[in-house]
Amino acid sequence: MLFFALSPDDDDDDADMDWRLLWLLALGREPDTDYVPPYVASLIFFFINMATGVVQRALTRLLVPVSVRGHVLDFLCTMEACAYFFENNFVNSYIL
């Protein structure tokens, strides 16, 4: 229950994820704003997407047979590129 906190407007005992508590635990101080700036969100998404792609490629090299490995790697690279494209449009819709 360390990473969950009750929302102040909840009357029942359902626990919701509270990002402010995670921020406080990670950095030791309260967050200054209620949102992440678009360029920071874009960089965070880029690094998460890149790390996920690296892990998926490594697992593919270990687990997938050589006969289909090229097709699986092409699919993973395509999905990673599509994720960059959709994230860029999503962030730009809030900027422009």
All heavy atoms as an XYZ file, in Angstrom:
778
protein
N       0.819     -1.206      0.000
C       0.000      0.000      0.000
C       0.859      1.265      0.000
O       0.335      2.344      0.123
C      -0.907      0.011      1.214
C      -2.063     -0.968      1.167
S      -3.127     -0.731     -0.234
C      -4.039      0.687      0.265
N       2.160      1.149     -0.170
C       3.028      2.301     -0.120
C       2.804      3.240     -1.294
O       2.875      4.448     -1.157
C       4.486      1.837     -0.092
C       5.543      2.924      0.023
C       5.354      3.682      1.325
C       6.928      2.337     -0.038
N       2.478      2.701     -2.464
C       2.356      3.524     -3.659
C       0.928      3.954     -3.953
O       0.650      4.514     -4.991
C       2.921      2.787     -4.869
C       4.389      2.596     -4.785
C       4.921      1.349     -4.573
C       5.242      3.671     -4.888
C       6.278      1.171     -4.485
C       6.606      3.512     -4.793
C       7.127      2.255     -4.599
N       0.002      3.682     -3.077
C      -1.377      4.068     -3.296
C      -1.825      5.031     -2.209
O      -1.414      4.932     -1.070
C      -2.293      2.843     -3.288
C      -2.062      1.934     -4.444
C      -1.240      0.834     -4.342
C      -2.646      2.209     -5.662
C      -1.011      0.010     -5.410
C      -2.426      1.385     -6.744
C      -1.614      0.288     -6.625
N      -2.665      5.949     -2.620
C      -3.215      6.892     -1.644
C      -4.686      7.099     -1.971
O      -5.085      7.029     -3.129
C      -2.476      8.221     -1.698
N      -5.465      7.353     -0.979
C      -6.884      7.608     -1.211
C      -7.078      9.017     -1.718
O      -6.479      9.959     -1.216
C      -7.670      7.409      0.081
C      -7.745      5.985      0.596
C      -8.467      5.974      1.936
C      -8.439      5.098     -0.394
N      -7.896      9.134     -2.736
C      -8.225     10.457     -3.236
C      -9.120     11.148     -2.227
O      -9.965     10.523     -1.603
C      -8.947     10.353     -4.579
O      -8.102      9.740     -5.520
N      -8.982     12.479     -2.062
C      -9.776     13.161     -1.051
C     -11.268     13.168     -1.360
O     -12.073     13.290     -0.457
C      -9.216     14.583     -1.051
C      -8.417     14.710     -2.281
C      -8.031     13.346     -2.716
N     -11.651     13.016     -2.638
C     -13.071     13.069     -2.978
C     -13.709     11.688     -3.029
O     -14.872     11.566     -3.351
C     -13.280     13.793     -4.307
C     -12.485     13.151     -5.430
O     -11.582     12.353     -5.142
O     -12.786     13.478     -6.592
N     -12.976     10.633     -2.709
C     -13.537      9.288     -2.706
C     -14.218      9.025     -1.371
O     -13.628      9.173     -0.316
C     -12.455      8.229     -2.920
C     -12.018      8.148     -4.372
O     -12.727      8.714     -5.229
O     -10.978      7.520     -4.639
N     -15.478      8.612     -1.451
C     -16.202      8.260     -0.240
C     -16.008      6.790      0.110
O     -16.092      6.412      1.265
C     -17.688      8.550     -0.396
C     -17.946     10.041     -0.453
O     -17.136     10.805      0.121
O     -18.951     10.442     -1.062
N     -15.747      5.954     -0.913
C     -15.522      4.547     -0.629
C     -14.032      4.310     -0.385
O     -13.223      5.210     -0.443
C     -16.047      3.669     -1.759
C     -15.458      4.067     -3.111
O     -14.674      5.043     -3.164
O     -15.772      3.396     -4.107
N     -13.698      3.081     -0.094
C     -12.316      2.765      0.269
C     -11.488      2.283     -0.919
O     -10.538      1.527     -0.748
C     -12.301      1.701      1.372
C     -12.782      2.274      2.686
O     -12.659      3.501      2.865
O     -13.284      1.509      3.520
N     -11.817      2.708     -2.143
C     -11.020      2.333     -3.311
C      -9.744      3.159     -3.341
O      -9.765      4.376     -3.191
C     -11.797      2.571     -4.608
C     -12.970      1.627     -4.751
O     -12.916      0.550     -4.124
O     -13.926      1.959     -5.471
N      -8.634      2.484     -3.526
C      -7.341      3.169     -3.589
C      -7.025      3.508     -5.041
O      -7.129      2.669     -5.918
C      -6.255      2.289     -3.006
N      -6.668      4.766     -5.309
C      -6.285      5.217     -6.635
C      -4.803      5.532     -6.641
O      -4.235      5.924     -5.629
C      -7.062      6.486     -7.031
C      -8.544      6.221     -7.174
O      -8.897      5.089     -7.555
O      -9.334      7.129     -6.892
N      -4.190      5.369     -7.805
C      -2.778      5.691     -7.933
C      -2.625      7.197     -7.842
O      -3.303      7.950     -8.515
C      -2.271      5.188     -9.282
C      -0.816      5.326     -9.448
S      -0.021      4.226     -8.302
C       1.347      3.743     -9.254
N      -1.735      7.652     -7.012
C      -1.496      9.071     -6.826
C      -0.076      9.381     -7.258
O       0.888      9.004     -6.584
C      -1.712      9.450     -5.355
C      -1.667     10.942     -5.128
O      -1.561     11.699     -6.114
O      -1.738     11.359     -3.961
N       0.072     10.055     -8.391
C       1.408     10.337     -8.919
C       2.176     11.289     -8.017
O       3.391     11.263     -7.977
C       1.320     10.883    -10.340
C       0.736     12.264    -10.437
C      -0.563     12.592    -10.560
C       1.461     13.490    -10.406
N      -0.717     13.943    -10.592
C       0.516     14.528    -10.507
C       2.798     13.813    -10.294
C       0.880     15.868    -10.506
C       3.156     15.149    -10.285
C       2.202     16.158    -10.404
N       1.453     12.110     -7.250
C       2.136     13.032     -6.352
C       2.883     12.274     -5.246
O       3.977     12.676     -4.850
C       1.144     14.012     -5.738
C       0.587     14.971     -6.742
C      -0.443     15.877     -6.064
N      -0.799     16.950     -6.929
C      -0.093     18.056     -7.094
N       1.016     18.241     -6.433
N      -0.488     18.987     -7.929
N       2.305     11.171     -4.769
C       2.974     10.362     -3.756
C       4.227      9.703     -4.342
O       5.270      9.661     -3.691
C       2.024      9.308     -3.201
C       2.595      8.384     -2.122
C       3.042      9.190     -0.911
C       1.577      7.349     -1.728
N       4.128      9.217     -5.580
C       5.301      8.635     -6.240
C       6.395      9.678     -6.414
O       7.580      9.398     -6.218
C       4.912      8.047     -7.589
C       4.013      6.822     -7.555
C       3.607      6.433     -8.968
C       4.695      5.675     -6.854
N       5.998     10.887     -6.807
C       6.959     11.983     -6.980
C       7.647     12.293     -5.653
O       8.856     12.472     -5.589
C       6.231     13.213     -7.513
C       7.111     14.374     -7.829
C       7.629     15.275     -6.966
C       7.597     14.756     -9.116
N       8.386     16.200     -7.611
C       8.377     15.905     -8.949
C       7.426     14.246    -10.403
C       9.000     16.546    -10.005
C       8.041     14.891    -11.447
C       8.821     16.024    -11.246
N       6.860     12.364     -4.600
C       7.394     12.652     -3.267
C       8.362     11.558     -2.813
O       9.430     11.845     -2.273
C       6.252     12.812     -2.268
C       6.627     13.124     -0.833
C       7.307     14.490     -0.738
C       5.388     13.110      0.047
N       8.004     10.300     -3.065
C       8.885      9.203     -2.686
C      10.175      9.197     -3.500
O      11.243      8.912     -2.983
C       8.163      7.868     -2.857
C       7.070      7.577     -1.846
C       6.304      6.327     -2.248
C       7.650      7.405     -0.465
N      10.070      9.540     -4.789
C      11.244      9.489     -5.656
C      12.175     10.676     -5.436
O      13.393     10.524     -5.413
C      10.809      9.423     -7.114
N      11.612     11.876     -5.298
C      12.432     13.081     -5.252
C      12.495     13.742     -3.883
O      13.308     14.644     -3.673
C      11.920     14.097     -6.277
C      11.940     13.618     -7.732
C      11.363     14.666     -8.641
C      13.345     13.255     -8.154
N      11.624     13.350     -2.973
C      11.677     13.890     -1.633
C      11.054     15.259     -1.471
O      11.248     15.914     -0.464
N      10.300     15.719     -2.471
C       9.626     17.020     -2.355
C       8.338     16.976     -3.151
O       8.145     16.142     -4.022
C      10.517     18.143     -2.870
C      10.881     18.044     -4.323
C      11.807     19.193     -4.735
N      12.219     19.056     -6.094
C      11.551     19.518     -7.146
N      10.416     20.151     -6.984
N      12.010     19.352     -8.364
N       7.441     17.899     -2.858
C       6.167     17.979     -3.565
C       6.386     18.511     -4.977
O       7.252     19.359     -5.199
C       5.206     18.925     -2.822
C       4.679     18.387     -1.523
C       3.662     17.285     -1.725
O       2.959     17.285     -2.753
O       3.595     16.410     -0.855
N       5.604     18.048     -5.956
C       5.741     18.587     -7.314
C       5.283     20.038     -7.372
O       4.375     20.457     -6.653
C       4.839     17.679     -8.152
C       3.903     17.065     -7.181
C       4.625     16.988     -5.872
N       5.944     20.823     -8.241
C       5.632     22.244     -8.335
C       4.379     22.525     -9.147
O       3.715     23.536     -8.937
C       6.814     22.991     -8.970
C       8.076     22.864     -8.119
O       7.944     22.751     -6.889
O       9.172     22.884     -8.693
N       4.049     21.664    -10.098
C       2.907     21.894    -10.968
C       2.019     20.658    -11.001
O       2.400     19.591    -10.520
C       3.360     22.219    -12.407
O       4.118     21.114    -12.892
C       4.200     23.474    -12.440
N       0.849     20.819    -11.612
C      -0.083     19.706    -11.744
C       0.101     18.939    -13.044
O      -0.597     17.979    -13.284
C      -1.521     20.212    -11.683
C      -1.895     20.657    -10.280
O      -1.258     20.174     -9.329
O      -2.806     21.475    -10.147
N       1.003     19.353    -13.889
C       1.177     18.709    -15.188
C       2.660     18.661    -15.544
O       3.492     19.293    -14.918
C       0.414     19.459    -16.271
C       0.929     20.864    -16.477
C       1.909     21.132    -17.427
C       0.447     21.929    -15.721
C       2.408     22.408    -17.604
C       0.931     23.208    -15.897
C       1.903     23.442    -16.841
O       2.388     24.700    -17.010
N       2.955     17.892    -16.559
C       4.308     17.819    -17.102
C       4.306     18.638    -18.382
O       3.411     18.482    -19.213
C       4.694     16.352    -17.393
C       6.057     16.260    -18.018
C       4.633     15.527    -16.131
N       5.277     19.515    -18.594
C       5.319     20.289    -19.843
C       5.403     19.361    -21.058
O       5.969     18.264    -20.975
C       6.591     21.121    -19.705
C       6.868     21.173    -18.245
C       6.346     19.898    -17.677
N       4.844     19.778    -22.193
C       4.794     18.900    -23.365
C       6.159     18.387    -23.823
O       6.297     17.235    -24.199
C       4.150     19.765    -24.444
C       3.345     20.761    -23.699
C       4.102     21.020    -22.434
N       7.190     19.232    -23.798
C       8.496     18.751    -24.262
C       9.071     17.712    -23.311
O       9.739     16.770    -23.732
C       9.464     19.915    -24.471
C       9.898     20.617    -23.205
C      11.045     20.228    -22.531
C       9.154     21.669    -22.681
C      11.441     20.860    -21.369
C       9.544     22.300    -21.525
C      10.687     21.897    -20.866
O      11.069     22.520    -19.717
N       8.788     17.846    -22.020
C       9.257     16.847    -21.056
C       8.492     15.542    -21.250
O       9.084     14.456    -21.230
C       9.118     17.366    -19.610
C       9.469     16.292    -18.600
C       9.978     18.597    -19.403
N       7.188     15.646    -21.472
C       6.388     14.451    -21.734
C       6.878     13.746    -22.991
O       6.949     12.514    -23.039
C       4.916     14.829    -21.869
N       7.233     14.520    -24.001
C       7.740     13.937    -25.242
C       9.062     13.211    -25.011
O       9.274     12.105    -25.525
C       7.912     15.040    -26.289
O       8.331     14.503    -27.510
N       9.958     13.813    -24.242
C      11.242     13.163    -23.954
C      11.056     11.909    -23.099
O      11.723     10.891    -23.333
C      12.178     14.141    -23.257
C      12.718     15.274    -24.126
C      13.514     16.260    -23.276
C      13.575     14.724    -25.246
N      10.168     11.982    -22.133
C       9.893     10.803    -21.301
C       9.353      9.668    -22.168
O       9.798      8.523    -22.067
C       8.908     11.156    -20.164
C       9.582     12.054    -19.141
C       8.370      9.892    -19.497
C       8.633     12.637    -18.116
N       8.400      9.999    -23.043
C       7.840      8.974    -23.925
C       8.916      8.404    -24.843
O       8.967      7.205    -25.081
C       6.687      9.550    -24.746
C       6.044      8.517    -25.616
C       5.069      7.690    -25.105
C       6.428      8.357    -26.936
C       4.486      6.715    -25.897
C       5.855      7.397    -27.734
C       4.878      6.568    -27.203
N       9.783      9.268    -25.375
C      10.851      8.811    -26.258
C      11.744      7.805    -25.553
O      12.052      6.740    -26.098
C      11.670     10.003    -26.750
C      12.879      9.604    -27.537
C      12.767      9.235    -28.865
C      14.132      9.587    -26.944
C      13.875      8.856    -29.593
C      15.245      9.203    -27.657
C      15.124      8.832    -28.985
N      12.184      8.122    -24.332
C      13.079      7.221    -23.623
C      12.389      5.921    -23.214
O      12.997      4.848    -23.274
C      13.688      7.919    -22.408
C      14.706      8.952    -22.788
C      14.542     10.273    -22.415
C      15.816      8.615    -23.539
C      15.469     11.239    -22.779
C      16.759      9.570    -23.904
C      16.582     10.879    -23.526
N      11.124      5.996    -22.813
C      10.389      4.770    -22.486
C      10.224      3.912    -23.725
O      10.435      2.690    -23.698
C       9.023      5.114    -21.853
C       9.221      5.683    -20.463
C       8.122      3.889    -21.807
C       7.957      6.235    -19.842
N       9.858      4.543    -24.838
C       9.660      3.812    -26.086
C      10.972      3.205    -26.574
O      11.012      2.052    -27.011
C       9.063      4.747    -27.140
C       8.498      4.000    -28.312
O       8.208      2.825    -28.226
N       8.338      4.701    -29.405
N      12.055      3.955    -26.496
C      13.360      3.453    -26.932
C      13.809      2.287    -26.052
O      14.285      1.262    -26.557
C      14.401      4.564    -26.892
C      15.777      4.121    -27.324
S      15.869      3.565    -29.017
C      15.801      5.111    -29.865
N      13.661      2.411    -24.748
C      14.059      1.336    -23.835
C      13.222      0.082    -24.070
O      13.757     -1.044    -24.067
C      13.931      1.800    -22.391
N      11.924      0.260    -24.288
C      11.060     -0.883    -24.576
C      11.483     -1.565    -25.866
O      11.526     -2.797    -25.941
C       9.590     -0.426    -24.670
O       9.232      0.215    -23.443
C       8.667     -1.594    -24.911
N      11.818     -0.774    -26.879
C      12.267     -1.343    -28.145
C      13.567     -2.118    -28.007
O      13.726     -3.194    -28.583
N      14.498     -1.594    -27.233
C      15.779     -2.284    -27.021
C      15.551     -3.613    -26.301
O      16.118     -4.649    -26.675
C      16.757     -1.375    -26.233
C      17.955     -2.153    -25.756
C      17.177     -0.194    -27.093
N      14.700     -3.606    -25.286
C      14.411     -4.832    -24.543
C      13.709     -5.842    -25.443
O      14.050     -7.038    -25.451
C      13.565     -4.522    -23.286
C      13.021     -5.794    -22.659
C      14.383     -3.738    -22.282
N      12.742     -5.380    -26.243
C      12.030     -6.297    -27.129
C      12.955     -6.892    -28.185
O      12.846     -8.075    -28.510
C      10.861     -5.581    -27.800
C       9.713     -5.326    -26.867
C       8.582     -4.573    -27.544
O       8.764     -3.922    -28.569
N       7.403     -4.660    -26.961
N      13.859     -6.094    -28.715
C      14.805     -6.620    -29.706
C      15.741     -7.646    -29.084
O      16.053     -8.668    -29.696
C      15.594     -5.481    -30.343
C      14.778     -4.734    -31.365
C      15.628     -3.707    -32.110
N      14.832     -2.498    -32.209
C      15.106     -1.361    -31.618
N      16.189     -1.218    -30.912
N      14.306     -0.338    -31.752
N      16.196     -7.385    -27.865
C      17.072     -8.340    -27.190
C      16.345     -9.656    -26.904
O      16.897    -10.744    -27.119
C      17.607     -7.732    -25.897
N      15.103     -9.555    -26.441
C      14.320    -10.766    -26.189
C      14.018    -11.516    -27.483
O      14.006    -12.752    -27.496
C      13.014    -10.412    -25.464
C      13.156     -9.965    -24.021
C      11.807     -9.518    -23.460
C      13.739    -11.078    -23.172
N      13.785    -10.787    -28.550
C      13.527    -11.431    -29.832
C      14.752    -12.213    -30.292
O      14.634    -13.333    -30.783
C      13.140    -10.381    -30.894
O      11.954     -9.716    -30.463
C      12.891    -11.025    -32.242
N      15.926    -11.632    -30.132
C      17.150    -12.339    -30.527
C      17.364    -13.603    -29.698
O      17.958    -14.566    -30.162
C      18.348    -11.418    -30.412
C      18.379    -10.379    -31.496
C      19.683     -9.598    -31.512
N      19.577     -8.505    -32.458
C      19.363     -7.239    -32.134
N      19.258     -6.895    -30.873
N      19.271     -6.312    -33.060
N      16.900    -13.603    -28.462
C      17.075    -14.767    -27.597
C      16.000    -15.832    -27.795
O      16.289    -17.025    -27.710
C      17.066    -14.341    -26.130
C      18.251    -13.525    -25.636
C      17.996    -13.062    -24.207
C      19.519    -14.349    -25.711
N      14.755    -15.428    -28.043
C      13.632    -16.356    -27.973
C      13.040    -16.774    -29.313
O      12.432    -17.834    -29.402
C      12.522    -15.749    -27.104
C      12.917    -15.392    -25.670
C      11.772    -14.690    -24.960
C      13.343    -16.628    -24.910
N      13.173    -15.942    -30.340
C      12.495    -16.211    -31.603
C      13.425    -17.000    -32.524
O      14.611    -16.684    -32.633
C      12.054    -14.881    -32.263
C      11.445    -15.112    -33.622
C      11.069    -14.164    -31.362
N      12.890    -18.010    -33.208
C      13.710    -18.784    -34.137
C      14.260    -17.916    -35.270
O      13.644    -16.926    -35.676
C      12.750    -19.840    -34.697
C      11.594    -19.857    -33.778
C      11.532    -18.535    -33.103
N      15.420    -18.302    -35.780
C      16.107    -17.518    -36.806
C      15.249    -17.374    -38.065
O      15.296    -16.346    -38.740
C      17.469    -18.176    -37.143
C      18.177    -17.434    -38.260
C      18.337    -18.246    -35.912
N      14.433    -18.365    -38.369
C      13.646    -18.335    -39.603
C      12.630    -17.188    -39.648
O      12.307    -16.695    -40.727
C      12.928    -19.672    -39.801
O      12.060    -19.921    -38.705
N      12.124    -16.757    -38.503
C      11.139    -15.666    -38.472
C      11.657    -14.426    -37.753
O      10.928    -13.441    -37.630
C       9.808    -16.124    -37.823
C       9.134    -17.173    -38.656
C      10.024    -16.591    -36.408
N      12.883    -14.470    -37.285
C      13.433    -13.371    -36.492
C      13.416    -12.051    -37.255
O      13.071    -11.006    -36.699
C      14.849    -13.703    -36.051
C      15.429    -12.674    -35.100
C      16.800    -13.046    -34.639
N      16.748    -14.307    -33.905
C      17.800    -15.069    -33.674
N      18.973    -14.731    -34.123
N      17.675    -16.183    -32.985
N      13.778    -12.058    -38.525
C      13.793    -10.828    -39.312
C      12.423    -10.185    -39.410
O      12.290     -8.963    -39.303
N      11.399    -11.004    -39.600
C      10.035    -10.472    -39.690
C       9.568     -9.882    -38.363
O       8.936     -8.820    -38.323
C       9.070    -11.565    -40.151
C       9.371    -12.104    -41.512
N       9.259    -11.334    -42.646
C       9.802    -13.319    -41.905
C       9.595    -12.049    -43.693
N       9.932    -13.274    -43.277
N       9.883    -10.558    -37.277
C       9.496    -10.061    -35.954
C      10.223     -8.754    -35.646
O       9.619     -7.793    -35.143
C       9.754    -11.126    -34.869
C       9.524    -10.557    -33.484
C       8.884    -12.346    -35.098
N      11.510     -8.689    -35.958
C      12.270     -7.461    -35.706
C      11.758     -6.309    -36.571
O      11.674     -5.169    -36.102
C      13.760     -7.696    -35.944
C      14.468     -8.548    -34.895
C      15.883     -8.881    -35.339
C      14.471     -7.859    -33.549
N      11.415     -6.591    -37.838
C      10.829     -5.554    -38.693
C       9.513     -5.050    -38.105
O       9.241     -3.841    -38.101
C      10.591     -6.081    -40.106
C      11.866     -6.217    -40.905
O      12.896     -5.636    -40.496
O      11.824     -6.909    -41.944
N       8.681     -5.962    -37.614
C       7.408     -5.571    -37.009
C       7.634     -4.698    -35.779
O       6.979     -3.659    -35.614
C       6.600     -6.814    -36.643
C       5.333     -6.504    -35.917
C       4.239     -6.016    -36.596
C       5.239     -6.696    -34.545
C       3.055     -5.717    -35.924
C       4.081     -6.406    -33.867
C       2.983     -5.915    -34.559
N       8.572     -5.098    -34.912
C       8.838     -4.316    -33.706
C       9.366     -2.922    -34.043
O       8.960     -1.932    -33.422
C       9.835     -5.050    -32.806
C       9.331     -6.330    -32.151
C      10.453     -7.009    -31.392
C       8.157     -6.051    -31.249
N      10.249     -2.829    -35.029
C      10.774     -1.516    -35.430
C       9.678     -0.639    -36.019
O       9.636      0.565    -35.776
C      11.912     -1.696    -36.435
S      13.394     -2.362    -35.685
N       8.779     -1.245    -36.788
C       7.661     -0.492    -37.353
C       6.738      0.034    -36.255
O       6.316      1.197    -36.291
C       6.861     -1.373    -38.331
O       7.733     -1.831    -39.361
C       5.703     -0.608    -38.944
N       6.443     -0.804    -35.270
C       5.582     -0.369    -34.172
C       6.245      0.739    -33.353
O       5.580      1.676    -32.908
C       5.220     -1.549    -33.260
C       4.311     -2.571    -33.906
S       2.720     -1.864    -34.406
C       2.934     -1.715    -36.161
N       7.546      0.657    -33.179
C       8.266      1.697    -32.442
C       8.213      3.019    -33.207
O       7.969      4.079    -32.619
C       9.711      1.264    -32.227
C      10.486      2.138    -31.299
C      11.869      1.598    -31.020
O      12.145      0.433    -31.309
O      12.682      2.373    -30.489
N       8.421      2.968    -34.521
C       8.357      4.184    -35.337
C       6.942      4.771    -35.334
O       6.773      5.993    -35.265
C       8.801      3.883    -36.762
N       5.932      3.921    -35.387
C       4.544      4.406    -35.336
C       4.239      5.043    -33.986
O       3.518      6.035    -33.908
C       3.568      3.263    -35.604
S       3.554      2.701    -37.302
N       4.790      4.493    -32.919
C       4.571      5.065    -31.592
C       5.177      6.463    -31.502
O       4.572      7.371    -30.926
C       5.168      4.158    -30.515
N       6.363      6.671    -32.095
C       6.952      8.008    -32.117
C       6.053      8.984    -32.857
O       5.828     10.108    -32.426
C       8.327      8.005    -32.788
C       9.405      7.287    -32.042
C      10.252      6.417    -32.693
C       9.590      7.492    -30.682
C      11.257      5.755    -32.017
C      10.589      6.841    -29.993
C      11.412      5.976    -30.671
O      12.398      5.330    -30.004
N       5.549      8.548    -34.005
C       4.705      9.410    -34.829
C       3.426      9.802    -34.086
O       3.050     10.978    -34.048
C       4.371      8.683    -36.140
C       3.363      9.391    -36.969
C       3.711     10.520    -37.692
C       2.054      8.943    -37.032
C       2.779     11.179    -38.464
C       1.119      9.600    -37.796
C       1.481     10.717    -38.517
N       2.735      8.835    -33.489
C       1.485      9.137    -32.803
C       1.719      9.987    -31.558
O       0.923     10.862    -31.233
C       0.738      7.856    -32.441
C       0.170      7.156    -33.640
C       0.437      5.825    -33.861
C      -0.614      7.832    -34.546
C      -0.078      5.176    -34.963
C      -1.139      7.198    -35.657
C      -0.865      5.864    -35.867
N       2.816      9.751    -30.859
C       3.125     10.566    -29.683
C       3.401     12.001    -30.086
O       2.959     12.934    -29.431
C       4.337      9.973    -28.956
C       4.775     10.757    -27.747
C       5.776     11.843    -28.079
O       6.482     11.724    -29.084
O       5.829     12.836    -27.332
N       4.110     12.185    -31.187
C       4.422     13.532    -31.661
C       3.144     14.280    -32.006
O       2.986     15.452    -31.642
C       5.348     13.443    -32.879
C       5.942     14.775    -33.235
O       5.922     15.699    -32.445
N       6.490     14.870    -34.412
N       2.217     13.641    -32.678
C       0.942     14.290    -32.997
C       0.131     14.559    -31.740
O      -0.541     15.591    -31.638
C       0.137     13.414    -33.961
C       0.697     13.478    -35.360
O       1.355     14.433    -35.732
N       0.447     12.440    -36.123
N       0.186     13.653    -30.771
C      -0.554     13.845    -29.532
C      -0.025     15.053    -28.773
O      -0.804     15.897    -28.308
C      -0.450     12.582    -28.678
C      -1.177     12.667    -27.386
C      -2.544     12.606    -27.339
C      -0.476     12.826    -26.195
C      -3.230     12.685    -26.133
C      -1.137     12.906    -24.990
C      -2.515     12.845    -24.965
N       1.291     15.184    -28.645
C       1.874     16.306    -27.925
C       1.614     17.606    -28.690
O       1.287     18.633    -28.090
C       3.386     16.076    -27.686
C       4.052     17.335    -27.167
C       3.581     14.946    -26.695
N       1.749     17.571    -30.006
C       1.513     18.784    -30.805
C       0.071     19.260    -30.711
O      -0.197     20.448    -30.832
C       1.901     18.554    -32.261
C       3.395     18.613    -32.468
O       4.111     19.207    -31.677
N       3.865     17.977    -33.525
N      -0.876     18.364    -30.499
C      -2.271     18.788    -30.378
C      -2.488     19.624    -29.124
O      -3.391     20.439    -29.074
C      -3.191     17.566    -30.353
O      -3.034     16.829    -29.158
N      -1.633     19.456    -28.107
C      -1.739     20.276    -26.910
C      -0.922     21.546    -26.989
O      -1.161     22.495    -26.263
C      -1.331     19.458    -25.681
C      -2.356     18.459    -25.292
C      -2.225     17.123    -25.649
C      -3.487     18.842    -24.607
C      -3.200     16.194    -25.312
C      -4.462     17.933    -24.264
C      -4.311     16.607    -24.622
O      -5.263     15.700    -24.289
N       0.077     21.560    -27.863
C       0.922     22.747    -27.994
C       0.283     23.766    -28.914
O       0.245     24.949    -28.636
C       2.328     22.359    -28.510
C       3.048     21.519    -27.471
C       3.139     23.596    -28.837
C       4.366     20.961    -27.959
N      -0.189     23.292    -30.064
C      -0.707     24.212    -31.088
C      -2.146     24.572    -30.887
O      -2.941     23.997    -30.353
C      -0.506     23.586    -32.468
C       0.939     23.252    -32.796
C       1.007     22.538    -34.126
C       1.783     24.509    -32.841
